[in-house]
Amino acid sequence: EQQQEQEEEIDPIEEAKAYLREIAVEMGIQDLSITTTVEGKYVYFSLESEKAAYLIGKRGQTLNALQQLTQLVLNKSSKLFLLARLDVENYRERREQALEILADRMADKAARTGKKVQLEPMPSSERKVIHNQLANRLDIETYSEGVEPNRYLVIEPMK
């Protein structure tokens, strides 16, 4: 019983923020600012830095990896299961818009040429954006092929 009293309550969100700051410093980022918002089981981490591009990485790969690691840190000392969502300067929103535009362009190409179009491998969350964007089109169908992390989306014209 006494031992339990001595154990301090660790705030999982503060722990995750400290972890992110530590990684940022290792990446040469000294000016990281983190804002958090909690909605149910989701913890949103909004990151800002002059070196935002380093935190995002090529097509968001670094950001996605940081999100996975942050989720592990978050749940290490949390009593409830939490889902971490990281964003850097609204990158995810901009990426989603770019994916929607890409989806429409590639679907038009598939329909026009009568040939299926394979997109580059991307995380399931990004494939989902494309599936959703094209869900109401009757001239094409979408499906995923391949194995993670190289799973990719195919847009096929309807014969």
C-alpha positions in Angstrom: 0.0 0.0 0.0 2.8 2.4 0.9 4.5 1.8 -2.4 1.4 2.8 -4.3 1.3 6.1 -2.5 4.8 6.9 -3.5 4.2 6.2 -7.2 3.5 9.5 -8.8 0.7 9.9 -11.3 2.4 10.3 -14.7 0.5 12.4 -17.2 0.6 10.4 -20.4 0.1 13.5 -22.6 2.9 15.5 -20.9 5.1 12.4 -21.2 4.3 12.2 -24.9 5.1 15.9 -25.4 8.4 15.5 -23.6 9.2 12.6 -25.9 8.4 14.6 -29.0 10.6 17.5 -27.8 13.4 15.1 -27.2 13.2 13.6 -30.7 12.9 17.2 -32.2 16.2 18.2 -30.4 17.9 15.1 -31.8 16.7 16.2 -35.3 18.2 19.6 -34.7 14.9 21.3 -34.0 15.1 23.7 -31.1 11.9 25.7 -31.6 9.2 23.0 -31.4 5.9 24.2 -30.0 3.2 21.6 -29.2 -0.5 22.2 -28.7 -2.7 19.4 -27.5 -6.5 18.8 -27.7 -8.3 15.8 -26.3 -11.5 14.6 -27.9 -12.7 11.3 -26.3 -9.9 8.7 -26.9 -8.1 11.0 -29.4 -5.2 13.1 -28.4 -4.4 15.7 -31.1 -0.8 17.0 -31.1 -0.4 20.1 -33.3 3.3 20.8 -33.9 4.9 24.0 -35.1 8.5 24.7 -36.0 10.6 26.7 -38.6 11.8 23.3 -39.7 8.4 21.8 -40.1 9.5 19.9 -43.3 11.9 17.8 -41.3 9.0 16.7 -39.0 6.8 15.8 -42.0 9.4 14.0 -44.1 8.8 12.7 -47.7 5.0 12.5 -48.2 4.4 12.5 -44.5 6.5 9.4 -43.7 8.3 10.9 -40.8 5.1 12.4 -39.4 3.4 9.0 -39.6 6.3 7.3 -37.8 6.3 10.0 -35.1 2.6 9.5 -34.6 3.0 5.7 -34.1 5.8 6.2 -31.6 3.9 8.9 -29.8 1.0 6.6 -29.5 3.2 4.0 -27.8 4.6 6.5 -25.3 1.0 7.8 -24.7 -0.3 4.4 -23.8 2.7 3.3 -21.7 1.4 5.1 -18.7 -2.3 5.8 -19.6 -5.1 3.9 -17.9 -7.3 4.2 -20.9 -6.4 3.4 -24.5 -5.6 6.6 -26.4 -5.1 7.3 -30.1 -2.4 9.9 -31.0 -3.0 12.1 -34.0 0.0 14.3 -35.0 -0.1 17.2 -37.4 2.4 19.8 -38.4 1.1 23.1 -39.6 -2.1 21.5 -41.1 -0.1 19.2 -43.3 -2.7 16.4 -43.0 -5.5 18.7 -44.3 -3.3 19.9 -47.2 -2.3 16.3 -48.0 -5.9 15.2 -48.0 -6.9 17.9 -50.4 -3.9 17.0 -52.7 -5.0 13.3 -52.5 -8.6 14.2 -53.5 -7.3 16.1 -56.5 -5.0 13.2 -57.5 -7.9 10.8 -57.1 -10.1 12.7 -59.5 -7.3 13.2 -62.0 -6.3 9.5 -62.0 -10.0 8.3 -62.1 -10.5 10.5 -65.2 -7.4 9.1 -66.8 -8.5 5.5 -66.1 -12.0 6.2 -67.6 -10.5 8.1 -70.6 -7.8 5.5 -71.5 -9.7 2.4 -70.5 -6.6 1.2 -68.6 -6.3 0.7 -64.8 -4.1 3.2 -62.9 -1.9 2.1 -60.0 -1.0 4.7 -57.4 2.2 4.7 -55.4 2.2 2.8 -52.0 0.6 4.9 -49.2 -0.7 4.3 -45.7 -4.2 3.0 -45.3 -5.5 6.4 -44.0 -4.4 8.0 -47.3 -5.8 5.1 -49.5 -9.1 5.6 -47.6 -9.2 9.3 -48.6 -9.0 8.2 -52.3 -11.5 5.4 -51.9 -14.0 7.9 -50.3 -13.3 10.6 -52.9 -14.2 8.1 -55.7 -16.9 6.1 -54.0 -19.8 7.7 -55.9 -18.3 7.3 -59.4 -19.9 4.6 -61.6 -17.3 4.6 -64.4 -14.5 3.3 -62.2 -13.8 1.1 -59.2 -11.1 1.2 -56.6 -9.3 -1.4 -54.6 -6.0 -2.0 -52.8 -3.3 -4.5 -53.7 0.0 -5.5 -52.2 1.2 -6.0 -48.7 1.9 -3.3 -46.1 3.9 -1.1 -46.1 3.9 -1.3 -49.9 0.1 -1.6 -50.3 -1.2 0.6 -53.1 -4.5 1.7 -54.6 -5.7 0.7 -58.1 -8.3 2.6 -60.1 -9.9 0.4 -62.7 -12.3 1.5 -65.4 -15.6 -0.3 -65.5 -15.9 -2.4 -68.8 
